[in-house]
Amino acid sequence: GYLAPTPWTEEIEAVGLDDNFFDLGGDSILMTGLLVAVERRWQTSMPNDFFATPMVAMMVRIFQGEGSGLTPQPGQAALGATTQVAATGLRTRLYRRLFEIGPTVGRVTMPYGLGARLQRMLLRRPALQARYPRSVARVREWHGLVQDSAPVEEVILHHLMVNTWREWRTRALVRNPQAFARWVTVEGHEHIAQAVAGTKGIILVTPHTYLGRLVRGIPAWQTRESMTISASPGRIGVDKALINEPQLMGQRAQQLMQARALLARNGLVRIVGDGQAGVGGMPTVLGDRQWAIRFGAAELALETGACLLPIFAWMQPDGHVTLHVCAPLGAGDEAARGAAREAITAHYAQLYGAFWPRQYPAMEWGFLAMYLAQPRVGAGVMGN
């Protein structure tokens, strides 16, 4: 029967101690990365027993010296007493290697075209998609709410591809200008030119999508100092009541101070503009749900005089990515720079709602659920 590991709180569901590495979608490249990580952590090589039955439970038995004749290395005698801890750590590493990091080990990264084809092939498998029942259900619901004309199975695949192998995708594209030029379409070059002509820095405002990391690969600003204002205070899994705790607010304030200094040096700051952090905002409509875009990005632009540049991102079924750069908000002449934060935020909220039918499949895990939980249009007022 199914033997459930504990604790297990990652997005992937129902991964058991006796699940086979290859049945989870693993391949020889990912196996290599896993074994290298294990050998570095426990200073021992895995015997052939593990290749025959590559399961977390088998790995734990090997470390205990069962079934393989493996003699624990010096200093490993206490492993038997900490089996649960070791198993939990191995499950986490296995999850990260399979579904977050992807085919990249050290400085070796699978070429993007090959990796995209492999990822698409693996994620098309019903057995693998079945491990994401909640995410698949959310995509299906949004597909109906926005009346998306694209085949729902392709949209589901889009969502799964964006949210897995995230580190590999960033490395394969941002660190390789040739791959970036081939696989990433940048729309709105005239808006980029307008932004880089300024002298007060640039603020890139993106949705909660891992594709937002790819904006660093746009050649026009690769030589600039840059930073990302972390969205961690408002991420899924953090109780809404905790978002304004002093410690989290202190971290946010420190990041904003660093961003102001960087923008004063004509640097580049990326901020995620659709989260929960902050109080108050301007309304937008996503499908039939209400949401509020917070004032943070507009406030930072007005305080520093930086150019505020909205960017939206989505992916095609073959792995091609589109980065759509919109016209700057609140930049240019003195009248525009003096506009109230409400006007700038309202403009971004309008753009966000308009791009939502394209943007929703590329959103991070859980944000589709967060937005689905919001009131329907006409059902009441959104909370802060």
N, C-alpha and C positions, 0 to 999 in steps of 0.2 A: 504494500500500500504506500500511499504518499506520506513521506516523512518530512514534516515542515521544519525548517530551520528557525531559530529564534536567537536574537531579535532580527527582524528583516523589515526595513521600512523604506526601501528604495521604491522607485516608481514601477519597476518591473515586478510582476506579481507571480506568486506560486512557484518560486524557484526552490526546489527541494534539495536536500543533501544528496539524494540519489539521482538527480538529473544529470544527464550526460552532457559534457562540454560541447560536443559537436551537434547534439540535438538542439542546443540553445542558439545555434547559428555560428559556432566557432569554426575556425579553419586553422591550417598549419601556421599561418603568419601570427594569428592571435595566440595560438598555443605557445609559440616561441616567446612572445612577449610575456605571457603568464609565467612560464618556467624560469625565464631570466629573473623576473621579480621575486619568485619564490626562492630561487637559489641565493639571491642577494640577501633576502630577509632571514633565511634559516641556514645559510652556509652549507647547503647539501644539495646533491643532484637527485633528481627524481628517477627511480628505477623504471624498468619496462612495464611493471604492473600498472602504473598510472596510465600509460598510453593505451593499454588494453581496455581499461575502465576509467576514463577521465572524469571522475566525479569528486565533489567536495568531500564526501564521506570516505572515499578511497584515499584521498590525500591525507586526511586526518589519521586513518589507520596506518598509513605509511609512516607518518611522523611518530606514531606510537610504537612502531616496530612490528606491526602485525602484517602477516600475509606476504611480505616481500623479503624478509630476512634482513631488512635494513637495520643497522645498528645505530642508535641515536648518537649524534656527535657530542663531544664534551660540552657541558653546559645545557644540554637539551633534556636532562633527566626529569625536569619539572614540567615537560610538555604534557604529560598525561593528566596532570592536575589542572592544566589550563586549556584543555581541548576545546571547550566551548568558545573561549576567547580566540583561539587560533582559527577555529572554523568560521567564526563571524568575520574575522579579518580577511580570510581567504575568500569568503563569499563576496565581501565588499570589493576586493581586488578583481575578482572574476567579473563581477557586474561592471565595474568601471572599464576594464579592458574590453569587454564584449560590446557594451552599449554606450559608453560615454567617450572613451579615448579613441578606439578604433585602430586601424592598421598603421600604427606608428610606434616605433621602438627606438628610443634614444634619438639619434639624428637621422634615422632611416624612416622615411615616410612613403607609403604607397602612392604612386602617381594618381592624380585626382580622377582622371578618366576611368582608369581601371578600378579604382576604389568605388566610384559612383555606381559602376555597373555591378560590382560585387555586392554592394550594400542594397541596391534595388532588388537583385536576385534573392538575397537572404530575406529581406523584409516582405517580399511577396508571399513567402511561405505561410499558409494558414496557421500552422503550429506556432510560429513565432508571433504572428499578430494576435493569436489567442492569449498571449501573455500580457496584453495591454487592453483588456476589455473596457475599462473605464475611459481610456483615452480614445479608443475607437468609437465608443458610444457618443462621446462629446463631439467628435468631428462630424458624426452622422447628424447630430442634432443641429449643429451650426450650419451644416450643408443645407438643411431644410429651411432654417430661419432666414438665411441670406438668399435663398432660392438660387443656389449655385448651379450653373448649367454643366459644369465639369462632372465627369463620372465620379461618383462618391468613392469608389475603390482607389482611384488615382489620387484623390484628395487625402484619403487616409494614408496612402503610401508617402505622399508629400510630407505630411505631419510627422510620420515616424522617421523619415530620412533626416529631416531637419533636427530632430531631437536626439538622434543617436550619432555616434562617431563624430562628436562635436569637435574634439581637440584635433583629430585628424583633418577635418575639413578646414579648420582655421590654418593649420600648419601647411597643408598642401596648397592652399590658395594664397594666403597672405605672404608666405615666405618664398613663393615662386612667381615672379612677375609674368612669366610666359603663361603659366597655368591660369593666373588671374585674368590675363587679357583674353584667353580663349574661353574660359568658363563663366566669367562674370560680366554681365552687361550693365554698364553704368549709364543711366538716363539722367539728363539735366546737366550737361557739362557747362552750359552757360551760367547756371546758378553756382557751380563750383568756382568758376572763374571770378564771379562777382564776390564770392566769399573770400577767396585767397588774396584779392586785391586790397582788402582792408588791413588795418594796422592794430586792431584791438582783439585779435583772436577769433576763433570759430568754435561755436557750440553745435555739435551734432546731436540731434534728438531723435532717438529711434524707439520702436516698440520693444516689448519683451520678446525678442527672438534671438536665438544664437547666431542667426545670419547677420545680426548687427555687428558682430565682431569683425566682419569682413570689410567694414568701411575703412579699416586701417590700411587695406591694400590699394586704395585709390591713389594713384601716383602723385596727384597734385599736392598732397600734404604729408607724404611719407617722411620727409626730412624734418618736420616740425616736432617739437616736444609735444607729448600727448599723455592723457590720462583718461580713465573711465571713472565716473562717479558711481560707486557700487550701489546696486539696488537692493542689497541684502536686507535692510530694515523692512522692506515691503514685499519680500519674496514669499511665495507660497510655503506654507508650513509654519509661518510665524503668526501667532495669534494676533488678530487685528488690534486687540486691546493693548498689546505690548509695543506696537510700532512707535508710539510717542514716549517710550520709557527714556529716562535721562541718558542712559548709556548709549542707546541707539541714536538718539538725537545728537549726542556729543560726537559720535563717529561721523554722522552726516555733516555736522558743522565743521569738523576738521577737514573733511573732503572738500567742502565748499570753499574754505579758506585756501586750500592748495589750488583749487581750480581758479579762484580769482587771481592768485599770483601768477599762475601759468598763462592765463588769458592776457594779463598785463604784459607778458613777454611775447605776445602774438602766437600763443600756443593753441593746441587743439584739445577740446574736452568733449567726451561723449557722455551723454546723460540719457537714461531711459525715462521717457516722459509719460508713461501710462500706468505707473504703479500706484500704491496706496499711501506711500509716505507723504506727509504734509497734511495740512488742513485746508479745506475749501478747494474750489476749482470751478471749471466751466463744463456744462453738460455736453455730452455727445450721445448718439444712439448707435448701438451695435446690434444689427438685426432688429429685434424688438426689445432689447435690453437697454437700460439707462446706465451710464457711467460718467464719471467726472474726471477730466484731465486736470491735474494739479498745476499750481502756479510756479513751481520751482524753476523750470527751464526759463520761463519768461522773466522771472525775477533776476536770475543770474545774468541774463542778457542785458537787461535794463541797468543793472548795477555796474556792469563792466563795459558796456558799449560794444560787446562782442556781437558777431553775426550769428544769428540763430537759424540753423539749417536743418529742416526736417528731412529724414530719410526713411523710406519704407523698403521692405525686402521680402522677396518670395522666391520660390524655387520651381523649376520645371521638372517634369517626371524623369528626365534624363540626367538631372543633376545641375543643369545650368541655373545660375542665380542671377536675379535682377535686383539691382540697387537703384531705386528711383529717388533722385534728389529733387526736392521741391524748391520753389523760390524762397529766399530768405525771409524770415519774419522779424519785424522790428529792427531791421538794419537799413542803413542808407542815410537819408537826410535827417536833420534834427527833429522834424515833426514826427517821423516814424520812430526814431529812437525815444522820443518822449511819450509815445503811446502808452496807455495804461496796461498793466499786466493782464487785465481782463480781456482787452481787445486782442492782444497777441495770443493768449491762451485759447480764446474762443476761436480764433482762426485755425490754430493747430487742432482743436477739438473737431472742427468741421472737416479738416483734412483727414483726421483719424477715422471718422465715421465713413467718409467717402471711400477710403482705401480698405476698410475692414473686409469686404467680400474677397479681396485678393490676399489680405494679410493674415486672416485667421488660421489657415493651415500651417503657417510658419511660426505660430506662437509657441512659447515655452510650455513644457508640461504644467498642467494645473491652471494656467491662466484662462484657458477656455472654460474650466469649471468655475473659476472665480467670477467671470463675467456672466455665465449662465445663472449664477446665484443672485444676480442683481435684479431689482424690480423691473417688471415689464413697463413699457411706455404707457403712461397714464395710470399706473398702479400706485403711485406714491412718490415721495421724495427720497433721493439717494442719501445714504448716510455718509459722513466723512470718514 
